[in-house]
Amino acid sequence: MTEAHVSARVRRVASEDEARDLAAALQRPGRERPVVVISTPAGHDAPFVDPQRVAEDVDGLAEVVVIPTGDVSWAFSSGMPPDTQVYGGASRVYGTDLEWVHHPRRSPLHFAYSPDEDARVHDRLVGDVMRLAVRTGLVGASRTTPCTPVTHGTVLGLLGSRALVSTDDGGQATVAEELVLPDVPLGRVLAPGMRVTGVLDPARRLLDIRGMLPDAATLRRTVHAAYRVGRAVLGRVEAIDDDAVRIALAPGVVVRVRRPQVTGNDLDSLRDLFTPGEVVAARRSPAPLEGLALRLDDVDEDADAPVPAIALLEGGPPWLVAEEEVADPGPGAGAAGDGERDGAGAVDGGAEAGATAGDGGAEAAGGGAGPPPAPPAAPAPPAAPAPPARRAPTPGDLAARRAGGPDPLPPPAPVPGPPETSGGGQAADPPGKAARDLSLSLDAAKAQVAALAKELLDDKVKRHQVELEVDRLVARVGDLTERLDRAERRAEQQATALRKARQDAARLRRRLGDAGDDLTEERWFLDEEEQLRFEVLTEWARTVPAAEKADRPLAPYTLGPRFLTSLTDVEGVSRERVVWTLVMVLTGLAPEMNGLQTHRLRGGAGGDDPPRQREDGALCWRVALQVNTPSARRLHYWRLPGGAYELSRVVLHDDMEP
């Protein structure tokens, strides 16, 4: 396998000492920039994530380091705090604030199981770097003086977490999601064609538009103006505890909804009903002074179409949209982000340890790190350490040894035989001794080479087995995390379905209770009209905030001759719903509520038929009491000249008579 080419801007850790130095440097306070560490998968020389592309996108903001999986990554892991290591194809960004040392989730782990995951992991790594760079002030310098130049432009389009802007001076710039609202997708803040203003970083061509964003107080006023009391609105679940759920109507505008306003069943667990980040429908309810209050127990998502969420910027899209039902992803669809939970590294830890042990043994046997064992057939006194690459003695070596020169090899084992003396009284080498020495040395070297070759072959087999096991474990981790992701998606969908089912059940119980109640227990007047007027006035007092009552009074109204009879005869709709709808009509709020479907009653079923109008100039209107229900109930009323109302009848859907 060929070595992957890595640009000079990407540093590659090549040794265990460099890996330990990197671990120490990451934990050293005062680092100037974040560091992106990308590991190679087991058995591969290059990572599945392109480090060069990551380096280009974070140029000047972070350093990019590639570390190979094996002994090097094991040395790196041994010097890192628990749950902060990187190996086996994983990547993560280490910030400068060192919060990740004690809170590993601050440095999320991103896994790439194949080259197909390059784009996904690349975007997440770049996003992590951008968030850290914004936090530390490396990018997004705020406008500090009136002399700071301001750039104006138009949004051309959006691609993922980036928006392309055409500046008024003919250039181009990019708006990064991390430089706007990190918790809100950029597509829910900006839209093509919008005008934007911000401070331009000329080096990176990043446009910081945070100066355009409204503060929390402004957003709160916008929410008050856009979401009238009684309307169904969209909110995002921010947090859940045992007795309440916190829902954001805008970033920074959070409402705490207590359990009684969510469910009437004390056995329900709010944590089972909601998921953080989920978009839910709620009804705005009255609150004292300028407060905000919500309730979720009486929202019928079929009958109460939520009003569009507010836009965070002028001309922008709604910051929230209702979530559609998500089909259960098939196999292979949930791999994204699977390995990024804490604990995923622990699953791979065993594979890493096994691979390291196998690799270490192979290198010890075949890498020549120390002197080989002495030949078994040639015991000799200890000699000076020999270089790793041993060679067999040559006749020249033996001649030099006999002549008293330096001995490059340990002396061979003595060969028994009768000593011979020379003229000097010393033992002389017998004839043929040099040849015997050479033969014995060659035999010893051959035996040593054969033993080392066998050990090397055994270690290669073991190493291959370990690599296969690592690959199997990595594939197993990918499969398990994919299953976990699908299970979590199903759990979120089931939690939403459970909440809606329980809300439907609660509404049915209330309707059944309304139908079965003894009317004498609810009545405060004997006269039917007086009782209805009392209920309408009471509902108006509860629904319209005190500050808005002067602007939303009850208009004058009379009851048509058939209204009270139709209210009693037409079943299947609660009296509470009728009274609330009457308040919406008499305060002028009904046309603003999509769920009521207010429109003029025409003389026929065709769209060209003229509206119904009486001789006195009164126009007949029709408003929905129910939607998406068989024989849905409707309310007919007359709008009189001068602004008064005459309540005509409660009818079924197909009844088109006034």
N, C-alpha and C positions, 0 to 999 in steps of 0.2 A: 504494500500500500504506500503510495507516495505521500510525502509530507505536504500538508496544506500550506499554501502561501498566505502569509498574514502581513498586512501593511505595516509600515514603520510606526504608524500611529496606534497600532494595537500591540500591546506588550504580551509576550508569551512567556509563561513561567516554565522553565526547562528543567529545573532540578528541585530536589527536596529542600535544600537550603533556601532557594528563592521562594519556595512555597511558604516556609516558616517565616521568612522576612515579610512576605505579603500579609500573612495573618497578623503579625505584630504591627505592621504599618496601618492596617485597617482599624485597629483598636487604639491607635495613638491619637490623643486629643489634638485639635488644631489643624486637622487636615483641611485643605482649601476646597477640594472638590469631591463629589461622590465618586465611587468606583464601581464600575460594572464588571462583575466576574462571570464569565461564560465558560462552562466546562464541556469537555468532549464526551460523547457517549462511549461506553465501554467497547473496546475493539475498533474505535475510529480515531483517525488522526485529526479530523476537523469537526467542529461543532455543527449541529443542525441549524443553528442560528448564525447568520452571516455577521461576524464581528465587524467587518469593514463597514457595512451599511449602518450598523448601530453607531460606530465611531463617527461616521460622517454626520449623522443626525444629532449627535450630542457633542459635536466639536466645540471645545472650549468650555463645556459645562461639566464633563465627567471624563474619567480615564476608563478605557476598556482593556480588560485583561483576559486572556484565554489560558485556562489551566487544564492539562490532560488528566483524564481519569486513570488512576493507578497509584503507584507509590507517591507520586507528586501530590495528587489530590488528598491522599491519606495523610501526608505530612501537613498539608494545609489544614485539613479538618482537625488534626490533633492540636493545633494551636488556636482554634476558634472556640468561642463559647458554645454551649449546647444549642442545637436547633438552628444554628446560623451558618452551617457549612454548605459547600457547593460541590457536587460531583455527579457523575453518571448522566450528563446531558442537561443538568439543571443550570439555571442562571438566576442571579439576583443583584440588586443594587444596594450598596452599603453607603448610607448617608454619613455626613460629617458630624452630626450631633450625637452619635453613639447611642441613641435611644434603642436601636435594634439589639444592642448587647443584652439588655434586660427584657426587651419586648420584641422577640423575633418577628412578630406579625408586622412590625413597622418596616421590615425588609422582606416582602413576600417572595416566596420561591416560585419560579416559573419553569415548567418542564416542557421540553420539546422531545417528542417520541419519534419524530421522523422529519425529513426535510420539508414536508408539507406544513409543519407547524412554524416555519420560519417567520412568516408575516405576523402571525398572532403574537408570538413571544417577542418579536422585535418591537411591535407597537406597545406592548406592556412595559418592556424595559425602558423605551424612550419616554413613555408616560411617567414612570417612576422617577426618572432623572429630572424631567420637567417639574414635577411636583416638589422634589427636593430643592431644585434650583430656585424655584419661586419662593419657597420657605426661607432659604438662606440669602435671598437677594441677588443671586447671580444673574437672574433675568427679571424683567418686569419692573424695572426701577420706576417708582411712581413719579408723577409730575410734582416737582418740588418748588419750582419758581415760575413766575408768570412768563419768563423768557423761554421756557422750555418749548421747543417747536411741537406743534400738534399736526398730526397727519389725518387727512380726511380721505375716505374712499368708499367704494361700493362692493358689497359681497358678491362675488361671482358664482360661488358654489361651495359645497361642503363635501369633504371626503373623510369619513371616520371622525376623528377627534381634531381635525384641522379645517379651517375655512380659508379660502383663497380670496384675497381682496385686491381690487384694482384701485390704486391710489390716484388722487386727482392730478398728481404731477406726472402721470403716465407710467409709473412703476407698479410693482406688485409686492404684496406682503402677505404674511400668514398670521392668522389668529389661532393660537393654541388653546385647546380646551382647558388646560391647566392654568392658563392666564385669565380665565373668565370665572367660572364657578365650577370647582372640581367635582362637586356632587351632582351637577346637572349636565346631561349630555349637550354638546355644543349645538346639535341640531334642534334643541328645544329652547335655544337662546337666539340664534341667528337664522336667517333665511336668505336665499338668493335675492338680490335687489335691494337689500337693506343698506342704509347709509350708516357708516360707523366712523368714530373719531377716537384717536388714541395717540399714545406716544410710541414712536417707531424706534426699534433697535436696528440701526443701519447695518451692523455687522451680520446679524442673523436674520434680518428682515422680518422680525416678529413685531406685531402690532399689539400693544397692551391697551385694551379697551375697558379696563376695569373702572376708569373714571366715568364711563357712561352708566354703570350699574346703579340702580337705586338702592338706597340704604333700607334698613329694616323698617324704619318709621314710615318711609314713603310707600313701601310695599304693603304695610298694614293699612294705610289709608286707601290704597288701591283695592285691597281685598274688601274693605268696608263698602266701597262704592260699587264694586262689581258683583258682590255676592249678597243679595238681599236676604233678609230673614225669611225662612220658609222654602228657600230654593235648595235644590240638590246641587252639590258642588263636588269637585274632585280634590283629593288630598293625597299626600304621600306619607305612608307609615314611617315614622322616624324611630320610635322606640316602643317597646312593649314591656309592661311589668304586670304584676299579679292583679292589680285593681284598676288599671287605666292603660290607654293606648294614646300615644302622642302622634298627632297628625299635622303635617305642614301644609298650610294653604298657599304658602310662598316660601322661598328660602329665608329662614330666620323668623317666619311667622308661624309658630307652632301652637296648637290647641291641645290641651289635655282633656281627653274624653273618658269619663269614668265608666266603670262597668255597667251601672244601671242604664246608661244611655247607649250601650253597645248590645247587651243581651239581658234578657230577663231570667235566664237560667243560671242559678248560682253554681251549678256544677261545671259550667263552661270554663275552659282555660283560655284566656285571651292569647296566650302564646301559641295555642293550637289553631286559633282563628286568623291570625295575622302573620305576615312575613315582613321584616324590615325592607323598605324600598318599594313595597307593593302600592299600587295606585288604587284607592277605594273611593266609593261615592258616599257622601254624608250630607245631612241636611243642616243648614245653619239654623240655629235656634236662638231665641232671645237671650240676651246677656245684659247685666247691669252696666250702666255708663257706656264706655266705648269698648267694652270687652267683646270677645269672640267666643261663641259656644257652638258645639256640634253635637249631633246625635246620629247614630247609625242604625238604630233598631227599627225605625219606621221608614227606611228608604226602600222603595220598590224600584229596582233598576230597570224594570220593564216599563213601569208607569211614570217614573220620575227621571226623565232624561236630564243628566247634569248639564249645567251651563258650561260653556267653554272656559277652561282655565285661563287665568290672566297671562298676558305676555310680559316678560321681564324687561323688554326694551320696546320702544315704539316701533311698530311695523313688524315685530317679531312673531314667531309662532307661539301657541299656548305652551306654557312650560310643563304641563302635564297632559297626557292623553289617556283615555280609558284603555286598560289592558284587554286585549283580545284573548280568548282561550288559546293556549299554546298546546299543540298536539304533542303527544309523547314522542320524544326524539328516538329515532331508530338506532341500531347499533352503529357506533362510530361517530354519532352526532354530538356527543357530549364530552369529547376529549378535551375541549378547550378549557384551560384552567384547572384541570383535574388535579394536577400535582402541586397546586399552589397552596394547599392547606398545610398548616403546621402539622407535623407528624408524617407527611409524605416522605420527608427525608429519612425518618426513622425506619420506614419500610425498606428503603434502599440501602440503609446502613449495613445490613447483613451482607448484601451483595458486594458492597464496597469493601468490607473487611475481608470477605472471601477472596475477592479479586486481588487485594493487596497481598494477602498471605501467599497466594499462588505466584504472583508476580515476583515477590521477594525471593521465593525459593528458586525460581527459574534464573533470576539474575545472579544469585549466589553460586549456582552450579555452572552456568554457562557464561557469565560475564567476566570471569577471571578477576574477582575483586581481591583475592588473597592467594598465597602460595599453595599449590596443589599438594596433596599428601605425598610423603616420601615413597619411593618404590618399595613394595613389600619384601622383595628378595635381596635388598641391599642395605641392611642396617649400617649406619655409620655415625660417627660423632656429629653433634650439631654443627651446622655450617651457617655462615651469614645468610640473611634472607636473600633469596634469589628473585630476579624480576619475574612478573607474572607470566611472561611468555618463555617457557622452558624449551631447551633444545637438547638433542642427543650429542654426546661428546664426539669430537672428530679426532683422527690420528694426530693432528697438530696439537690439540689440547693435551692429549696423553703425553706427547713428546715434551711439551712445555712443562708439564707437571714433573716428569722424570728429571728434567734439567734444572729443577728448582725454581721455575717461574711461578707466576700467580696461577692458582687452581680455579678455573671458572666454574667447575662443577664439584659437588661433594665427591669425596674419594669413593671408589667402588668398594664393595665388600671384599675383604681379603680372601684369597683363594688358597686353601691349604695345599701345602707341598713342601718338599725339602728345601731349606734355605740354601742359597748359593752365595759365596763370598767373592769379592773382587780383590784386587791387589791392595786396596785400602782397608781391608778387613770388614767392609760392609756387605750386607746381603745384596746380591745382584739379581736383576730380573731374569727369570728363566726364559729360555727361548719360547716365543709364541705368547708371552704373557700379555703383550699389548693387544694382540688379536682377541685373546679371551676377555680382557677388560672391555674392549669395544663391543664384543658380542653380548656380554652381560648387561652393559649399559643400554644397548639397543633393545634387549628383551624387556628390561625394566621400563623403558620409555614407552614401548608398545603396550605393555600391561597398563601403564598409567593412562595412556590415551584411550585405550579401550574402556577402562573404568569410567573416565570422564565422559566419554561419548555415550555410554549407557545411562549415566546420571542425567546428562543433558537431554537425552531422548525421553527419559521418564518425566523430567520436569516439563518438557514441552507438551507431553500428553496431559499432565496435570494442569498446566496452564490453559490448554485448549478446553479441558473439561470445565475449569473455573469460568472461562470466558463464556462458554455456552450456558452455564448456570446463571451468570450475570445477565446475559441477554434474556434468558427465560424469566428471571425475576423482574427485570425492567418491563418486559411485556406483560407480566402478571400485574405489576403495579399500574400500568396503563389501563388494563382491563378493569381492575378493581376501582380505580378512581373514576373511570367512565361510568361504571355501574352506580357508584355513589352519586355522581352528578345527576344521572337520570332519576335516581331515587329521590334526591332533593327536589328536583323539578316536579316530580309527581306529588311529593309532600306539600309543596307550595300550592299546586293546583287543588289538591284535596282540601287544604286548609281554607282556600277561597270558597270552594264549593260547599264546605261544611258551614262556613259563616253565612253564606247566602241561604242555604237550606234552613238554618235555624232562624234567620230573620224572616223567611217566608212562613215558617211555622208559627213564629210569634205574631205575625200579622193575621194569620188565619185564626189563631186563638183569640186575638182581639175582636175580629169580625164575628166569630161565633159568640163571644161574650156579649158583643153589642146586640146580636140578634136574640139572645136568650135572656137579656136583662129585663127585669120588670120595669116598665116605663115609669111607674109611679115613683121609683127610687131616684130617677134622673130628672124628674120634672120639678120646676120651680114655679110654674104658672099653669093654671088650668086651661087658659086659652092657647091654642096651637100657635097662633102667630106671635103672641107675646113670648112664648117659650123659644121659638126660633130666633126672634130678634135678640133675646137675652144671650142665646148661644153664639150668635154672630158677633155681638158686642164683646163677649168674653174672649172669643178666639182672636178678635182684632187686638184686644188689650194685651194678650199673651204673645202674639206673633210680631206685631210692629214695635220696634224699640221706642223708648220714650223720646229719644231725640228726633225720631222720624214721624212721630204721630201727627205733628202739625202739618207735615207735607203729605202724609198718607191718611187723610181722614176717611171715614166711611161715607160714601156718596149716598144721597137720599135714594130710597128704593121702596117699591110696593110689591105686594105679592099678587100674581095673576090669579084668576078664579080657579085654575086647575093645579096650582103649584103644590099646595099642601097635600092634596089627594095623590098627586104623582109621587111625592116624596115618600108617602106611606106605601103606595101600591108597587112601585118599582123596587124589587129586592136585589140583593147581590152587591150592594155598595153600602159602606158604612155611613151613618149620619155624620160622623166626625169628618170624613172625607168631603162630604157635601158642604158642611159648614166652612171648612178650611178653604174650599174652592170659592165659596161665596165671598169670603174675605178678600181673596186674591182678585176677584172680579170687581168688587165694590171699591177697592183701593187703587185700581188701575194697574195692578201688577200682573194680571193674567196674560196680557199680550207678550210680556217679556219672558214668560216661562215656556220653554219648548215643550215640556211634558203635558201642558194643558191644551196645546194645539188649538188655540183660539182663532176662529175665523167666522166670517159671515155665513148665515144660512141662506142657501140659494133656493130658487123655486123648483129646481130639478137636480138630477144627478150630474148633469153636464157642467163643465167649467165655464161655458158661455152663458149659462142660465143667469138671469138677473137676480141680485140679492132680494130677499123678502123685505118689503117695506110697507108699513101701514099708512093709512090716509093722513094720520097726524104727523107723519115724517119719521116715526120710530123705525129703527133698523133692528132686525133679528140677528142675534149672534149665537154661536154654538161653541161650547168648551168641553173638553174631555174630562170625565171623572175617572175613567179607566182607559188603559191602552193594552194592546196585545192580550185581550181577554175576550172569549166568546160573548157576543151580544154586549160589548162594552157599553157602559152607561155614559150618557151625555147630559149636559145642562143647557137648556135654551133660555135666553133672556132677551129683553128688548132694551135697546139704548135709546132713551127719549131725547128729543131736542131740549137743550138746556143742561144735559149732563146727568139726569136722574135715570134710574134703572127700574124695570119691571121684570120680576122673575116669573118666567112662563111655566116651564115643566122640566121634570127629570124624566128622560126617555132612554130607550134602547138605541143601539147604534144605527139600526136601519130605519128608525122613525124620523122622517124628515119634515114632519109638520111642526109649526111653531108651538 
